[in-house]
Amino acid sequence: MKQAYISIARSVLEIEAQTLSAAAGALDDSIEQAVEQILRIRGKLIVTGVGKSGLIGAKIAATMASTGTPSFFLHPTEALHGDLGMIGKEDAVLAISYSGESEELGAILPHIKRFDIPLIGLTRSAESTLGRYSDVRIPIQVEREACPLGVAPTSSTTLTLAIGDALAVCLMEARGFKQEDFASFHPGGSLGKKLFVKVADVMRTANLPIVSESTPLKEAIVAMSEGRLGAVLLTDVDSRLAGLLTDGDLRRALMRPGFDINAEAKTYATLQPRTIQAEQMLASDALVLMEENKIQLLIVTDAAGTIKGVLHLHDLVEKGIA
């Protein structure tokens, strides 16, 4: 039975893939016309549709809005009961209906055209109600649905969604939409964090484990334990960074002949640890430095060598940078 499920699933994917491939080969200038129409508007792109088309429309509107085209989804029923006023004269409407005969959608089309608002239709037939009202019609041609009964929207909704993505990408290209622009719409996402979070936003500055380089090793170990960084920072007589003693340094020291727990901490420390002097560096760039140098702790200093803070790999992981 499991093999039967795999066969069914494979058939669905193949049918929908064939639908997309056929549509790609049949694309006409309606895509160009739709893109140019959307670029001309000074307002928003309102996406509308009923049922499955409405669900697809909501996703298309969200994609448009996050890629530089102001957009929102409006349900035709809500539009009929007062929300039609949300559509302004500087807007355009992208209406979705495979049959082109959705009753609720058809009811608002005359009102949209009465205000001479550009209408882009995603529908199968140019002779349908939506097809006749559309200024630009992007055809949704499906040979068959992937549903075994041939009735559940499957191939048609997949194609509609893909055409919405195609329109969004065309608009991104036309607007010169860049990675930084995308991140500005997604400040909480991983890309937004990589492009906007600075070292200063993530580094630790309070209660740092700092001791003098001449501090006995046993006291430095206590400071290391209390600091919860897996390391202790060493400073010279002028309070400038002099070295870094990590738990790794300590383990290696224990293997050395003549190990002395009372020796000065600098005896076993790394005396030229990796540092940066750029608090405004992107945290993602600092992460690259840490990966290249195979370190978990990056020290931030000023030009004089005074410690400003530390950047720990664990903090980058918690912030979603790593």
Secondary structure, 3 states (H helix, E strand, C coil): CHHHHHHHHHHHHHHHHHHHHHHHHCCCCHHHHHHHHHHHCCCCEEEEECCHHHHHHHHHHHHHHHCCCCEEECCHHHHHCCHHHHCCCCCEEEEECCCCCCHHHHHHHHHHHHCCCCEEEEECCCCCHHHHHCCEEEECCCCCCCCCCCCCCCHHHHHHHHHHHHHHHHHHHHHCCCHHHHHHHCCCCHHHHHHHCEHHHHCECCCCCEEECCCEHHHHHHHHHHHCCCEEEEECCCCEEEEEEEHHHHHHHHCCCCCCCCCEHHHCCECCCCEECCCCCEHHHHHHHHHHHCCCEEEEECCCCEEEEEEEHHHHHHCCCC
